[in-house]
Amino acid sequence: MSDGGEFTVVARYQVSAGHGDEVAALLGSHIGATRAEPGCLEFTALRSTQHHDAFVLVERYASREAFEAHLASPHFATIVRARIWPLLADRAVDFYQAVPAA
């Protein structure tokens, strides 16, 4: 797999029971700050309509370096690491690159 080009992250959050509304509010703040990053192409946070404590984040960056810059951003540290992650029962993250059209 190539190391260059667009880089996509899909994160799945299972929030500790009863903390879904709190995480949704925190994600609301995080979305705008992340979308303003120079290398961010897309940042979408989805909340399950059936399981209100389940979220999926779809993030597209211009490069892996842009994603690394996102992880080093102050808003990632203060919102995600400090406030969201402690409320999670489980977290899974997968990395993807687009399959080129033939």
Residue pairs with C-beta under 8 A, 6 or more apart in sequence:
1 97
2 97
3 64
4 63
5 63
5 97
5 98
6 41
6 60
6 61
6 62
6 63
6 97
6 98
7 60
7 61
7 62
7 63
7 64
7 66
7 67
7 95
7 96
7 97
8 58
8 59
8 60
8 61
8 95
8 96
8 97
8 98
9 57
9 58
9 59
9 60
9 61
9 67
9 93
9 94
9 95
9 96
10 56
10 57
10 58
10 59
10 93
10 94
10 96
11 56
11 57
11 59
11 91
11 92
11 93
11 94
12 54
12 55
12 56
12 57
12 90
12 91
12 92
12 93
13 23
13 54
13 55
13 56
13 57
13 84
13 88
13 90
13 91
14 53
14 54
14 88
14 89
14 90
14 91
15 23
15 53
15 54
15 55
15 87
15 88
15 89
16 53
16 87
16 88
16 89
17 53
17 89
18 53
19 53
19 87
20 47
20 52
20 53
20 54
20 55
21 52
22 87
23 53
23 55
23 84
23 87
23 88
24 45
24 47
24 55
26 79
26 80
26 83
26 84
27 45
27 55
27 57
27 84
29 75
29 79
30 45
30 75
30 76
30 79
30 80
30 84
31 43
31 45
33 73
33 75
33 79
34 40
34 43
34 59
34 70
34 73
34 75
34 76
35 43
37 66
37 69
37 70
37 73
38 66
38 69
39 61
39 62
39 63
39 65
39 66
39 67
39 69
39 70
40 59
40 60
40 61
40 62
40 66
40 70
41 60
41 61
41 62
42 58
42 59
42 60
43 57
43 58
43 59
43 60
44 57
44 58
44 59
45 55
45 56
45 57
46 55
46 56
46 57
46 58
47 54
47 55
48 54
48 55
48 56
53 89
59 67
59 70
61 67
61 70
70 76
85 91
